[in-house]
Amino acid sequence: MGDPEACARRTVPAELSDVVGRDREAAATAELLAAGRLVTLTGPAGIGKTRLALRTVRGLTSGDGADTVWVELSTLPESRWAVMEHELVFALDGREVLLVLDGCEQLGVKAAPLVADLMAWLPRARILATSQRRLDLPGEAELAVPPLSLPAEPRDPAARQPAAAIAGCAAVRLYEERARGADPFFRLTDANAAAVAALCRALDGIPGALELAAGRAHRYPPLEALRRLTADPLTFLAGGAGRATRVDAERTHRLASPAERLLWERLSVFAGSFDAAAVADVCGFGELTPATAVEALARLAPALLADEARPGRHRLPLSVRAHAAMRLACRPGDDGTTVVRRHQERCRAHAERAARLWRGGAQREARALALAELPELRAAMNPLAVGPGAALELAVTLWFLWTACGLPAEGRCHLERALALHPRPRPARALWLAAWLTASLDGTDGTDPLLVEAWSAAVQEGEDACLAHLAHVRGTIALWERRHDSAVTEYREALELLPAGPVSGPGREVLRAALALALAHVDPPVDPSAEPLGDTPGGRHDPWARSWARHAAAVRLARRGRTEAARAEVLCALETQSALGDRTGRALSAELLAELEADRGRYTRSARLLGSVSGARPAVARPPRALDVLGDRMPEEDLRAAYAEGARIGPRALLPEF
């Protein structure tokens, strides 16, 4: 406990005010205190509850000279709790005072009765409490302290990214300021901006965790810090001031009820956010029933991080999750194995639902569902946790996410990791998908062995659909290499082999669109309507297939000299491909549009368009035809400048011009 003068001198450092920017929350806290007698600042350890309380006190004392008393509960032994209450009542009786109780969670279940007694004995006092729990008292106003604002997730933490794009985020500003304190030579640059962004996101924007990480800037640059944090959060955040992170986690665990402690541990299986339904499904078993799990979640919610993008969902801070996972692994019996299995089953159900949506034509909804659950799906594809067979099954179910929604590198990573641990013979469908992704990313050198192994496995398994899909991959490679007659042959074989009815993987509409594209490139072009392809109209139920069918129509029209009609078709294809995130489709369609632009004499626009998609085109694809035209029509320096400008802008910003 401190006297008013001592408390008034305890102010937030000026640089913290500039970096963190909690003025809005402090104003909201002051408004709540003006309207009621009890305000509780809630949030997980390190979120900045104490700092916000200090800022609020500073604002009130500078404005109206409020009489303030500060009580630090975290350092107060239990034997002193009753004495403290009596001392406060004696010292503050009759005074109009702001009483700050910092760290009420330390008192456990005794916090609420103590605060209730103080409010009864001190009717002129207002109380500002900080706690990881609500006090659940009449008239209590709760303000959940949010994490600092975060930058967008970088596609590759090791890649260059404009530092200016993230410099305005509060989490980045705090990390940069504290990192300079540890390393005077540290600067936020284009070279380390992506790693800093990823590090701030990994630490959930929690100021305490960001300061611990930034304090190690003299030892670990941001990318290395991110790697160490991801590999072992507890070790990275331990040592020196970092000991508080583990102490906070252990104290939170110790003060919880048995049901809450068990739920803390089981929640560690979630890599991202979760809602009550997910907690009941995954964590509600054995001594913790679904109903008691949801009840315990409601009590723990103030100590969790809220998912602002998805109301009603929460997630564990990284350090707390790591500590809880360690305790779950040490729990006797098969509790840990069971919760991992139940989590994997839930993820499989989500993946299968997304795949059904994709097959049914609701492809934007399928993509949105898969991306929303991606943190959990990633965890469920860890072969060390769930086994290589289950990991591969889940990765193959999500084939559309990797091939049609712009995540080929991640998909291949999941497949390669699980295939490396799977005993031979390895499953044909996993090998097929790995071959497809490898062809797109690396070319044919690594693809051919996978195709051979996949074909042998498919024959042994009697997987006709997989044989059809392997022919589709071979045809796609031939198409990218401009071996159009071979592509036509492979695609026809794929259509002949594909069984009737729904299949897991590209359906008949996709294969028909691929064949149409190959036929559009042969000499002379062939109208796909002349092909005996069955009764199902290409792309009628499959928007992704329809985008490729439109691309094929654009090629046919362009070869007939109908430039405007071709341009309209390819723009329709690009609209769908952009909406789905199909980086490969968008790149090839943008290259066709660039060819049409060059034919119209719009050379600079064409060069910028080519540059914008240069990083997304298949590795095995031949150079775009438009590049030959531009090389003949533009000075080399102008071509390079326009191409580089397009690469800097990117297709998302450039395509709307067309």
Secondary structure, DSSP 8 states (H G I E B T S, - for coil): ---HHHHHH----HHHHHHH--HHHHHHHHHHHHH-SEEEEE-STTSSHHHHHHHHHHHHHHHH---EEEEE-TT--GGGHHHHHHHHHHHHTT---EEEEE-GGGGGGGHHHHHHHHHHH-TT-EEEEEESS----TTEEEEE----------S-TTS---GGGTTTSHHHHHHHHHHHHH-TT----TTTHHHHHHHHHHTTT-HHHHHHHHTTTTTS-HHHHHHHHHH-HHHHT-SGGGHHHHHHHHHHHHHS-HHHHHHHHHHTT-SS-B-HHHHHHHH-BTTB-HHHHHHHHHHHGGGSEE-TTSTT-EE--HHHHHHHHHHHHHSSSSHHHHHHHHHHHHHHHHHHHHHHHHHTT-HHHHHHHHHHTHHHHHHHT-HHHH-HHHHHHHHHHTHHHHHTSS-HHHHHHHHHHHHHHS-SS--HHHHHHHHHHHHHHH-STTHHHHHHHHHHHHHHHT-HHHHHHHHHHHHHHHHHTT-HHHHHHHHHHHHHHS-SS--SSS-HHHHHHHHHHHHHHSSS---GGGS---SS-TTSS-HHHHHHHHHHHHHHHHHTT-HHHHHHHHHHHHHHHHHHT-HHHHHHHHHHHHHHHHHTT-HHHHHHHHHHTTTTS-TTS---HHHHHHHHHS-HHHHHHHHHHHHHH-HHHHGGG-
